[in-house]
Amino acid sequence: MKLIYKTLAFTALAASCSTAFAADPAPVQLTVTGKIVPVSCNVTIADNGTFNYPDISGGELNKTTPYQMGQLDKNFTIRCDSAAAKVGFNVSDNSSTSVAWSTIDGAGVTGAKAFGLGTASGKNIGAYALSMDTFLVGGAAGTLLSTTDRTSGVWTANTGITALDNTVATTYNLAKDTDTTPQPYQDYTGVLHVQASLNSRDELAGALDDTVALNGSATINLVYL
């Protein structure tokens, strides 16, 4: 009986050792997935950005001084569809070589940088000022921030109606009144004003023998900040 007992004990020990040194189970893989998608923002101006002045007779122009065409206004909107974003814009004059005067008064501003209205028979037709006000940002009253160096982090708040620069040297951001630097929002709106002036009859002499078409053109570029 003692011999049988010892044999059984050895067998149990062998089974125990076999279990302790079995191979490890296969590992379970953990995967983390997702996507970072680009923010999509778009700028729109009412009437496809066309500021169309009514026809004017050449005889109505002033003989020696600029003729004021009056102010036209359009709604300006930046909309970011996928998420809020820090977004700004700048403006470049596509007809800068045709500017009749370097500065111009208009739409509540004095001495604004002028945009060109094109040429006729080699003569500069006139110039226009571009300005903005009536801002709404993220559903709250807003203002217009500007900087000439986006990397500096220094922005200037412009109150009331603000003349826009005619080159990409200045970047603008629509902001809430409480913001001192650009913040992410989905909706930005404002009112864009154009104030055009035409050259005098004496300056346009010869060109007025035919129909003269105003040909002002500017590009608004969105900038992600």
C-alpha positions, 0 to 999 in steps of 0.5 A: 500500500505504501508503494502505491501511495508514492506512485500516485503522488508522483503522478499528481506532481508531474501533472502540476508541473505540466500545467505551470509551463504551458505556452502563453496564450496568443496576445490580443491586439488593441487598435486606435482609429479615427481621422483628422479632417480638414476644416472647410470654410468658405467666403461668400458675398451677396450677388456673387460679389458683383457691385454694379453701378447704374449707367452714367452719361459722360456728360455728367462727369465733373470737368476737372474734379472726381465724380462720386458714384455713391456707396454700394453695400453687400453682405459678407459671410464666412462659414465653416461647415465642419467645425469652428475655426480661426480664420482670417482674410486678406484682400488683393487688388487685381487692377492695382496698376489702374488706380487713379489716386493712391487714397480715396474718401468713402463709406465713412472713412478718410484717406482709404487705400484706393483700388483701381477701376481699370483703364480706357484708351490708356486713361485710369477710369477712377478708383474705389474704397473698400470698407466693412462694418456691422460685424456678427461673430458666433451670434454675438456683436463683433469687431474687426481685428487686423495685423501686418504680421500674423506670426507676431500674435499682435492684433489691433481692434478696429472700431466702427467702419474700417477701410480695407488694405488693397494688398495681402500685407494686412490680414483681417479677422472678424472677432467678438467684441470681447476678443483681443486675438482670433478665436475659433467660430463657425459663422462670421458676417459683416457688411462690405461697402464700395465707394467709387469715384470717376476721373474728370472729363478732362482726364478722360478726354478721348476715352469718352468717345466710346462706352467706358466699362468700369473694371474693378476687380479684387480677390479675397483670400481666406487664411487659416490662423 
